[in-house]
Amino acid sequence: MNSLPVNEKVLIVEDDEIQRTILIEFFKSLGYEVDFATDGQSGFEKALAEKPDIILLDVYLPLKNGIEVLEEIREAPGMEYAIVVMMSADTSEDTTVLGLLKKADEFVYKPVRTTELALKLRHLVDRKNNRVALDEMNRKLRAEKEILSHYFSDDIVAKIVANQDQSKMTGENLVASILFFDIRNFTSISENIKPNLVADLLNLIFTDVMDLILSHEGSVNKLIGDAILATFGCPFNTEKDAYNAVKCALAISSTIDFFNKVKPTYLENDIKIGIGITTGEVFAGNIGSYRRMEYTVIGDIVNTASRLQNLTKKAGVNILIDGATRNAVKDIVKCRKVTVKGIRGKKQDVEIFSLDALVEEHAGVKEDDDLTYF
């Protein structure tokens, strides 16, 4: 007879000595570690203590019947993968159906035919191993989704998980919008409050800002001290990426205004922010080595978004966007042109606009009025 697939422990719960002896010898001949119990109560206690791979459980037992033991096993922690085979000399359909309804893996009739039992157990062990493998895959998938959910919105996470084209994560050039958020003068703020309060402050602000990024179909690419680099359109771009980015920026600005009205007592001054948004081609993908990989974005517009954020303080506004972003959303936003002599590190001029409002929220600012020269 071919041996069963490898398992280590078998527990036989049987009060009939002859049947019990036959089963014990059968499993020992296959190399299994075998234990037994002669009543339902001790059988359940041994099952909890030993965590056997296979349990052969008689229906009619002293102290506690097999059906009751089966129910308790199925509810016990750590027993979810135990293979439970019910045994009985009662061949009535009601007994068999009841055992299966209580989640027995199989039902055999006494006297047990060991050849038949071996074939059924082979199938059950294979099914168990497949279930364990599937559960492990699902566990890893849930863990990966949990990690991804910190950086990507739910719909993007679903696309990443479902996507079969691995190049989306390993790297590709695509058109996206980049949003760079920064808290102004955070160094001076940190000098005046205790370090734990600095951490609390960042957590308060970042929670709201990151929630807004994710709810506007964006992704949190990096946390850089008191700054956040967010992307809209990575790793899946859409026609609404620029719109989502500017709408998100305006929502962040409004949220910070509200935050200042209810700010913690340890803050003497209001929180000021700067946001820069650019649109164009970037490389989005994994960068690093086998020791550490990071999904990131690289491109000129990433650096430009950071530069625009820096310019918001001089311009006296919260949000600056480049010409490409403005052109992508010009029919739905109101903005004013900002003229500068040049952006540090940039040889080519960049059109810059102050983002003031969505069209439906506009309160009298004329589009394209010059704002500031500096």
N, C-alpha and C positions, 0 to 999 in steps of 0.2 A: 504493500500500500504506500502511495506517495505521502510524505509528511505534509502537515498543514503549514501554511505560511507562518513565519516565525512570530511567536508570542512567548511571553515568559511565564505568566501566572494564570492558573485556572482554579476557580473555586467551585466545588460541587456541594450543593445544598440538597441533601437527600437523606431521608430517614430510613429507607429500605436498604439494609446492609448489603444484600446481594447485588442490587443494581448499583449501589455506591462503589462497591469493590470493583465491579467490571469497568466502570467509568474511570476510576482512579488508575487502574492498570493500563487502560487504553491511553490515557494522556501521558502517563509516565513513560510508556514505550516510545512516545514521540519526543521525549526529552523535555517536557514541560515541568515546571515547578507546580505541584498540586497540593491544595489544601481542601478540607471538607468541613461541613457542619451538618448536624443531624436535626436541627430545628430552625425555624424561621428567624427567631430573634438573634441567635448566635451567628446565623448566616449573614444577616444584615450588618452586625457588628464587625465581622471579619471582612466583609466587602468594603466597609468604610476604612478599616485599618490597613488592609493590604492592597487596595486598588487593583484587583485582578483584571486581566485583559478579557477573560471569558468567564462567565458565570452560568453554570447549569443549575436551574432552580426548579425544584418540584413544586407543583401546585398545592398539594395537600401536605402540610407540614405541622408538627406540633408547635404550640406557643403563638405562632404567627404564620398565617398561610402565605403561599408564594406570591399571590396577587398583591397582598399588602406589602411584602418585601420589595416586589418589583416597583411599586409606586414610590416607596421611600428611596430606593436606589436612583430612580429617575430624577428625584428632586434634590439629591445630595450633591454638594459641590465636589468637583473633581471626578465625577462618575459619568460625565456626559458621553464618553467614548466607550464605556464598558459594553461588551457584547453579552446580552442576556438571552439565553435559550430556556424557554419554559418546557417542563416535562410533566407528563401525566398519563396515567392509565385510563383516564376518562376521555373517551373519544367523542364526546358530544360536541356538537358545533358551538354551543353556547360557551363552553369552557375555552375552546380555541379562540373564538372571536374576542372574548373578554381579555385574554392574555395579550392578544395583538393590539387591542384598543388601548391597553395600558402601556403600550410601547415596548413589548417584547420584540426582540429582533427575529425570533423564530420559535416555532412550537413543534416539539417531537413527542411521539407517543411511546410509552413503555410497553414491553421491554425495548430499550433503546438499541437500535441497530447501528453499530459503530461506523460501518462503512457509509451509511446514509448520513450520519452525523458529521463525518469527516468532510463529505462533499458540501454539506450546507455551511459548515464553518469556514471552509475555504472561500466560499462566496461572501460570507459575512465579514471575514477579515479583510478581503480585498475592498469591500464597500467601506469598511471603517477606515482603512488607510487612505482611500480616496477622499473621504469626508475630512479626515485630519489635514490632508494636504490642501483641500479647498478652503477650510477654515483658516489655515495659516496664510494662504494667499489673500483671503479677505481681510485678515488682521493686518497684514502688511499694507494692503491697499488702503484700509481705513487710516492707518498711521501716516501713509504718504499723503492722503487727502487732508489729514489734519495739519500736516506741515505746510502743504500747499495753500490751505485756507488762510494762513497767516499772511500770505503774500498776494494771492490772487482771489478775485471774486468767485462766488460759487459757480456761476455759469462757465467761467474760464477753467476752473478746476475740473468741472465735468468734461469739458472739451479736451483738456490735457489727458485725463484718465482714459477717455474713449478714443483719443487720437492714435492711429496706428503709424503715422509718419513721424519717426523719431527725430527727424531733422528739425522739427519744431522746437525741440529742447536742446539738441546738440548745436544748433546754430544756423541762422540764415539772415540775409539782408531783407528788411521790410520797412515800410513807411509807418511811422508811429508818431504819437505826440508825447513829449516829455514834460513832466511837471516837477519843478524843484521848489520845495517849501523850506523856509528857514525862519527861525525865531530870531529877531534882531536883538543885538546887545545881550545875548544870553550869558556871555562871560561876566559882565557886570552884575547881572541878576544873580548868578551863582556865587559871586563874592559876598553877597549880603544875606544869604540864607544858608542853613545847614545842608550838608550833602544829601541827607535822607529826604529833605524837602525838595531839593533839586530833582531827585529821582521821582518823587511824587508828582511834581509839576509836569515833568516830561510825560509821565504816564497819563496824566489827565488830558493833556493837550494831544498827545499822539493817539490816544484811544479814539478821540473824536475825529481827528484828521484822517486816520487810517480807515475808520468806518466809512467816512465820506468817500475816500478814494475807491474802496471796494464796492460801495453801493452805486458808484458811477462807472462801473465796469473797468476800473483801473487796477493796477497791480503795484504793490509796494516792493520796489526793487532793492532799495538800500535804506538803512537808518545810519546817518552820518552825524553822530553827536546830537546836535539840536536841529538837524535837517533831515528831510525825507526826499528821496528820489523816487518818483512814481512814473509809471509808464501807462499809456493808453494805446492799446494795439499790439501788445506783446504777451504771448507768442502768437495771438490771432488778431489780425487787424480788421477793422470794419470802416465803413464810410462815416461813422459817428465818433471816431476817436478824438478828433479835435474838439468837437462839440462837447463830448463827455468831459474832456479836460478843462475847458473854460467854465463849464457849468459847475464842475467840482471845485474849481478855484474860487468862484464866487460864493459857493456854499461854505467853504472853509473860512473865507473872509467874514461872512455873516456870523459863523459860529464863534470865531475869536472875538467879535464885537460883543456877543452875548456873554462869552466867558469873562470878559473884562467887567461886566456888570455884576457878576457873582463870584469874582475871583477870590481865592483864599486870602485870609487876613494877613498872612506873612508877606504878601506882595504889596509893595508900596506904589508901584507904577503899573500902568496897563501893559499888557503884552502887545508888542508890535511884531508884524510878520512881513515877509517878502515872498512873493511867488513869481517864478519865471516859467513861461511855457513856450516851447518850440515844437515845430512839426517838420518832419523830413525823414530821410533814410538813416537807419541805424542797423548795426549788427546786433542781433538778440540771440543769446545762446549761452551754453556752458563754457566757462573759462576757468583754467586751473590745471591741476595735475591729478594723477590717480589718488594722491593723498587728500586733496580737497578740491571740490568743484563748486562753482558758484554760477547761478544763472544771472546774467547781467546784460547791460546794453552799452554799446560802444559806438561813438560817432560824434561828428562835429556838433550836432544839435544838442547833445547831452551837455557838452561844455558850455554851449551858448545859453542853455536854460539856466545854468548856474550863474553865468555872467549877468543875465537879465535880472535874476533874483537879487544880485548884489546892487544893481542899479536902481532898484525900487526905492531905496532909502533916499538917494539923491533926487529922484524924480518926485518924491513925496506921495507915492501911491503904493497900494498893496500888491498889484498884479501887473506885470508887463508881459506882453506876448510878441512873438516875431511876426513878420509879414506873412509867412506861409500859414501860420495859424489863423491870422486875421482873415486871409483870403478864403480859408476853408469854412469860416463861420460868419462872414461879413453880413449875411442876410438876417442873422438872428442875434447879433450882439451890437452894442454901442461901444465905441472905443475912440480914443484920441491919439493922434500921432505924437510921438516923442522924438526929438532930434538930438543926437549926440555926436560928438566929434569922432568917436571911435570906441570900439569895445576892446578892452585889454586882451591881447592874444589873438585878435581877429584882424586879418589884413583886408578883408572885404567888408563893406558896410552892411549892416543889418537893419532892415526896417523894424522899428519898434513902436508898439502901441500900448497905451494904458487901457486895460480892460475895465470898463465901468459897470456894465449891466447887460442882462439879456434884454432884447427888444421889449418884451412885455412888461419888464420891470423898470424900463428907462424913465428917468425923471428930469428930462430937459437938457441933457448934454448933447451937443451937436456932434455928429460923427465927423472924424478927421480934423477937428479943430486942433491947431498946434497947442501942445501942452507946455513943454519945457525945452529950453535950449541949455545944454551944459557940456 
